Each structure stands twice: as structure tokens, then as C-alpha cells.
């Protein structure tokens, strides 16, 4: 166990999302690469996070409660208030898999977006006739699009709903064997057992596929919102409705990308413009690469370390404050014992008894500073989160618990959920001694063990030093 002592919690993540000035529209379908669209983003160190709790492991469903993708989503909704990043990221994983499962004849309708940096590098390095011809051909094709499909007026007209469109996103879109549906980070078809080495028997559960237009924003015409977004970035022609998943892309634009959308991503104007201009011409997943990079960086280097740090807390705020108060009380008792024994005429060795109170108090105080209650830790249990207290045990995915994973829903607001008012009405005693559950994730228990042993080591050194100082004092002889 002493080998595990040098654990350090992840440092606080800095925001990776910077405001960039919008760049002028590109002349063709090529878009700026992620490296060109943002300065060097500060990388928050993930040192101290074991591989078993890595971001990829959580997304792939290889962890147990309270470190599952569902718990990660709840943290982003109720604590960090940035759930739209994970919702968009999970949808994009599923969308990319579904796009790759299309037949070659379908995929050719939506060509891949070539980053401007790569195209420029190829042109500079090769200098061949074929390379210049490919770039020229791209411009010719783009000019053909502009001439043939440009709307007669500046305002875009909303295309009429297409009947029997083979590329319309249906309810419960079926997935092929080559396109796993990422559900709570766990691919469907992995069975009821754990995924990727998880020791949990039930895994992370299932996320509903991207839903049809019947479950999208009520009273909102996604095609109109998408058309307005294309118009705002200078696109003067309508997208091809025959392209795969065009209707789904319109809903994503209306929910995540358009300015003022209910789940608007905190992306730069340059990335947003590049993505919209690319989406106006193709539905290939590469069109969303600028947004994917921004979202993934925010999740991987900011939200994930914060989630691990927050999950180490095994008690709610009232329980932690209670534990800190108990630690301060134990330290105070230790000083009273040491002072009284020093002022008395007893043997100096009796003053060492104060070290016991200091050991308990300092260890409890340090652990409380990390959000841990040593009593709960000794039982390897944690408090049930406030939003979990009134879950329907018969249907745990009911209500907001399931809706939070549906990419087609509206705002990520929870103020009107029933648990908010119910939890506020609980007494302080019930909050301190609330419901507890077993911590299933073994890696999280090991992290808490390391923090406990660190706290105990510091407490031992501190109490030994204080005891030695009081033992060195001469007898008071007052009692």
C-alpha cells in the first residue's frame, strides 16, 4: 500500500475554448484544419488518473458506478453544466459509425472534407500536375454547385419534406454489425456482461439511438434554422437533400451548432463557420472535425479530470462539513489533553496520549479537505447523489435520466425536476446521514485508499512532532 502513496488529484482544468475571430469564408470546400483554427490549447495534466479510469475507458463502457458514462453525463448536467459537449460527442461517434456502414454508392454522395493545411502541403510538396489538377477540379466542382444550385434570391427557401427518402433518419435507426451504437459509451451487441474489462455485471446500460423528428424540438423547423445558419456564413445555395442523413444534420445544426440553439456548443466563430460551410456541401463526418476537436479537447483535458476529482468525494457537502468539524474537534481535544498533562505533575510519557487525538483529527481533516469522509471510506461506501435519491427503481432510465442522452432533446435544464424541491426540503440531519451505496469501481476505491494513507501519513508525522514538542516541555506542577 505504501507504493500507492504518491497519488495526486488531477489539477484544475483550464478552459480550452477561446474566442477566435471569424475568418472570411473559404473559396471552396476545403476548410481550415484544427491546428489552424485555434492556438495551441493548454493541456491539463492527467497525471494521477489510472488507465482504468481514462476518458476512453469511461466512454467505451469499461467502468463501474460511480464512474460510468451515465455518471459522467450526470456530472456534466448537474455540476459542470456543460452536458452538450458529451451529448454531441456521443452522437458524433454513433453517426460516424453509421456513415461508415453505408454502401460505397451512398457514401460517394457526401465526399470527405479535405483540411486546408493538408491540401496546401500536398500542393507545395508534390508540385505535380495531378496534384494541381485535383485542386483545380475541386474548384470546378464547387463553381458548378454554385452555378447550378444557387437559389434565385438571397434568402434560402426551405426544401419541402421528402417522401420515402431512403436517407431520412428513422426512429430507432438500425445498426449493422459494422456500425456499433455507442450507448453510454458501450457498443451495442457487447452483451449483458461488462465491456472492455469492466467488473460490473450490468455495464453502463443502453443509450437510445438518435431519435427521429417526432422527438426533436417542439415547434421548431430544423430545416429553417439550418437554412438560416447557412445563410449567416455566406452560403447561397441549398444543400443536397439526397445526401445521406441530411435531415439529421439539419437537426444537429438547429440543436448544437446554430447561434442561439438550445444546446449551443461553446466553439469559436471560426470553427463554427468552417463546420457550417462544410455541412452545406456534404454530410460526411469530416465536416464536423473542427467542432469535434474542440469538444473532445474540452471533455478529455478539462471535464474528465474534474469528473475524476469530483467522484473521489464519497459524501455530500453536509457530510463533508460534518467530518471536517469532527476533525477540528479531535485536534482541539488533543491540545486540551496535552496542555492539561503538561501543567500537571504527571510523567511526561502521559502527554503522548494527545497524539492519538491529533492523529485521528488531522487525518480526518485532510481527508475532508479532499471531500472524503473516513467513516464512509472505511466501509467503501458513498452517499447517493441528490438526483439519484428519487429515481424510479423499476425504470431507472425514466424522465430526465434517459432524456439527457438523447441528442435531439432541448435544453439541459434540471431546475424543474422533482428531486430539486424534495432535496431542498430535507433536514440537515437527513442530509448528513443520508442513503449510502457500495462503490463498485475498484480503481476509484484504490484512489480513495491512496488519499486515506496519504492523510494518515501526514497526520502521523504531525502528531508525532506535536507530541515530541509537548513532551520536551518541563512539568508545570500546577495540578
Number of C-alpha atoms within 10 A of each C-alpha: 8 9 7 13 16 11 18 15 18 19 15 15 18 14 15 22 16 14 12 14 11 15 13 11 15 14 10 17 24 22 27 22 19 18 13 15 20 19 11 9 16 13 15 19 14 21 12 15 21 13 10 18 22 17 20 13 21 25 24 20 28 25 31 25 19 21 24 25 28 25 18 23 24 21 20 23 18 16 12 13 14 20 25 25 26 24 19 26 20 23 22 19 18 21 23 16 19 19 18 14 17 15 9 9 8 14 17 13 15 22 16 17 21 16 20 18 16 14 17 11 11 15 17 12 9 11 11 11 9 11 16 15 11 13 17 12 12 15 16 13 14 15 14 12 16 15 11 9 14 16 14 10 9 12 12 19 15 15 13 8 11 12 7 7 14 12 16 21 19 15 14 11 15 13 15 12 10 11 20 21 28 23 24 25 27 28 21 18 9 13 11 13 14 20 22 16 12 21 16 19 11 13 25 30 19 18 22 18 21 24 18 17 18 10 14 21 17 11 6 12 15 23 22 16 20 27 25 20 23 24 19 15 17 15 22 20 24 20 22 17 16 16 22 24 22 23 24 23 22 24 23 22 25 29 29 22 25 24 18 11 16 18 26 18 22 20 21 20 17 22 28 22 26 28 24 25 25 27 25 24 22 24 27 26 22 19 27 19 22 26 25 22 17 23 21 17 21 24 22 17 22 22 26 24 26 21 20 23 19 15 20 20 21 28 29 21 15 16 24 24 19 16 25 24 16 18 24 18 15 22 25 16 16 25 19 13 18 23 15 15 25 24 15 15 14 15 11 17 12 13 23 20 14 25 24 17 21 27 25 22 27 25 28 29 28 22 26 26 16 20 23 28 27 22 13 17 19 11 12 19 19 24 22 17 17 18 18 14 15 13 15 11 10 7 9 13 16 12 12 16 17 14 16 24 27 21 26 27 18 18 15 18 13 13 10 8 12 11 17 13 11 13 15 11 9 11 9 12 10 12 18 18 13 19 14 16 15 14 20 17 19 18 18 24 16 14 21 24 19 20 24 23 19 21 23 20 17 16 23 19 12 17 25 17 13 18 22 15 11 20 19 11 11 11 17 14 11 9 11
